[in-house]
Amino acid sequence: MLAQMQQHGTQEPAQQQASGPSIHVIVNLAPGARTNGVLFIYARAIGQTSGPPIAVKRIEAASFPVNVDLSSADSMMGGALPANVRVEARLDADGNAMTKDPADPKASQDNVAAGTSVTLTLR
């Protein structure tokens, strides 16, 4: 559906209303890191590094730092975020979340509490 909307020049549907606390994520880019691509920000269960995320944001990153709130509105299954999660960010060169180039700048932090802020620096 998203691909069809992009082909026809329409916008994504309005996000659902967030419920529960969000996580404010600030994403910086380390000096020398590649600057182009699509930024993916994920919330996963603590310690989990693969598989379906709990929540995700996809952002056409134009400049850094990027400030976003990850909330229940970004949930893959609906519902509030768990009390603590792993937050990951990756600047993906091809814009496909399923492919993972080892050269893509990335960062993560485990045990991030909902209702707090985290700063990640992509390297």
N, C-alpha and C positions, 0 to 999 in steps of 0.2 A: 504494500500500500504506500509506504514511504517513497519507494522508487517511482511509483506512478505519479505521486504528487510532485516529486522533484522534476519529472519529465514535463509535467504540465505547468510548472512554475508556481504551484500553490504552496502555502506554508504548512508546516506540521500542525496537527491538531493542538489546541490549547492543552497544556498539562493539567492533570487533575489537581485538585486542591490538596496541599500537603497536610498531613495530620501527624502529630507527634513531633519530637525535636529533630532538627536537621543538623548536619555537620557542615561547617563553613570550611571550604578547602581553598587554599591559596597555592597556586602552582607557579613556581619560578623555573627558569631555564638556566642551567649552568653555562658559564662562558665556554664558547666553542662547540656547544651542542647544536645539532641541526634544528632549524627554526620553523620548518614548514611541515604541514601534515594536519591530521585530525587528532584532537586531544580527547582521549577517553579517560573518564574518571569512574572508578568502580568502588563499590563497597562489597566486601565478601565476609564470610564467616572468619573469625580470628584464626590465623594460621593457614588458611586455605589460599593457594596460589593459582588454582585453575578451576575449571568447571563454571557453571552458571553463576553470575554475580547476584547479590541481593538487590542491588540498585546500580544504575549506570547513567552517566551523562555523556553525550557526544557533542563536541564543540569544535567548530571551525576556528582554530586558534590563529588569530591575526597578530597579537602582540602579547608579551608577558610583562608582568605577572597576570595570571588569570584568577579571578575570584568568583567562586560559585558556591551555591548551597546544594548539598546532596540531601534529599529528603524522601519521604514516602511517595511524593509525586514522581520520583525516579525509580520506584520499586518495580522489579520485574514481575512480582506476584501480587502486588498491592499490600497495603498494611504499613505500619510504622517500621522504622529501622530498628534493629536490635539495640540493646543498651550499649554494646561495644562491637566494633567491626575492624576489619583490615581495610585501609583505604589505599588504593593504587591509582597511579596516573601514568599514562603512556602517550607519547606523541607519535602516532602511527603514520608512516610514510604513505601507505596506499589507501588509508581510510577504511580498511576492512578489519573489523574487530577480530575476525577468526584467524587472520594471518598474523604471525608475530615475528618480525625481523629482529634478530639480536642487536642490530644497530639502532633500533628505535630508542630514543631517550626515555627513561622510566624512573619511577620512584615509588616507594610504598612505606606505610607505617602500620604496624599492628596495634591492636587494643586502643583504638580511637573511640572515645565515648560520644554517644549522641548528645547533641546540645553544646559541643565544643568546637574549637577551630584547630585545623592542622595545616602546616606548611610543608609542601613537598618541593624538592628541587630535582628536576629532570636531569639525568646524566647519561 
